[in-house]
Amino acid sequence: MKLLYKPLGLLISVLGGLAAGAVFSQVWKLLTGEDDAPEATDQDRGWREILTAAAVQGAVFGLVKAALDRGGAAGFRKITGTWPGDRSGKSDD
């Protein structure tokens, strides 16, 4: 059963990356009023802005990935009765 989860997990990861990009764009727009976050190589932007954008982007991507991975695993368990991740003796909710 866990082998069946691998393609589903891959699909969830791809969709999560797309969703995280969209969420980050909206968060950045709310924080700065700008449509686009600065690129690390943008010479007209300062270190503080570049590193802030990277930190916010990392936090958003991490949060979206964890939420989708957890939701996907919980949904898989609900459908199959099997938890797809590593079982380390801890209770999963």
N, C-alpha and C positions, 0 to 999 in steps of 0.2 A: 504494500500500500504506500509506503514512504517513497518508493520509486515513482509512483504516479504523481506525487506532489512536486517533483523536480521541475517538470515543464510548467506547471501552474505557478510555482514560486518564481520562475524566470519571467513569466508574463506579468506577475504582480510587481516584480522589480522594475521592469521596463515602464509599466504604467505609473508606478510610483515616481520614477525619475521625471516623467512628463508632468505629473501632478505637482511634484515638488518645485519644478521650474516655474509653473504657473503661480503657485502660492508665493514663492519668493518674489516674483515680479510684483505681485500685489502688495506684499509686505514692504518691499523697497519703496514702492510708489507712496504708500501711506506714511512711511518714515521720512522721506525726503521730498516728495512731490515730483520726483523725476521718473520718467518712464523706464529708463535703463540704468542698471547698476554699472559702476565703473569697471573696466577691465584692468587687470594688474599691470598691463603695459601702457596704460593711458598716461602720458607724460604730463597732462594738464591736471591730474588729480593727485592729492597728497597721500602720504602713507596712511594717515588716520582713516581717511575715507575708503581707501582700498582695503585695508585690513578689517574695518567695520563691515564692509559689504561681504567680505569673505567669511567672517564670523557669523553673520546673520544667515548667509546662504548655507553654511555648514549646519547650523542649528535647525533650519527649516528642513533641509534634506534629511538629516538624522531623524527628526521627529516624524516626518511623513513616511520614511522607510520603515521605522519601527512600528508605526500604527498600521500600515498596510501589511507588513510581514506578520504581525500578531493577529490581525483580523483574518488574513488568509489562512493561517494555521488553525485558528479557532473555527472558521467555516469548514475547513477540511475535516476537522475532528467531528463537527456536527453532522456532516454528510456521511463520513466513513466510520466514525467511532475510533479512529486512530489519530494520535497526535503526531504530526510529521517531523517535529524537531527532536533534538537530543533530550533524552529523559534522564535528568540527574538526581532524581529522588525528590525534587522540589515539587510542590503542588502548583499546577497551572490553573488559572481561573478561567 
